């Protein structure tokens, strides 16, 4: 069971993940979704905890490497609640990568900082990311519907629908970030 600030994380995650524990230091790297279609983006999340407490002062950096990139391409990671990062100070550092060519890539993240008691740490993790030809595209038609399920005059559920053009049959999931 994965806990963030003492609360169980139960949502389904499609992608690649690795978790590591060294004493009280617990870290993990999640790249989702994987594979992605060309033109799409993958959310990169690095989890950093000392015991069950978020490491909010870690320095976390990300890089993308692969045949379509000369060297590596850096991307920013943050735990500040801005942009792609949902909640500030939760120990989940988040970044976004958007490869520009079909192929196989490696997403690498390095974290460093100081634990309680002044113990310095540095950890690195890497996950594969596959970029394929896009098989679906949004056609620009979006619809929303607000529902008041308990009739109190307030919105309880927001339903968002999007129309897509599908080039290849299969099972697809629409995910809002």
Secondary structure by P-SEA (a helix, b strand, c coil): ccccccccccccccccbbbbbcccbbbbcccccccccccbbbbbbbbbbccccccccbbbbbbbbccccccbbbbbbbcccccccccccccbbbbbbbbccbbbbbbbbbbbbbccccccbbbbbbbbbbbcccccccccbbbbbbbbccccccccbbbbbbbbbbccbbbbbbbcc
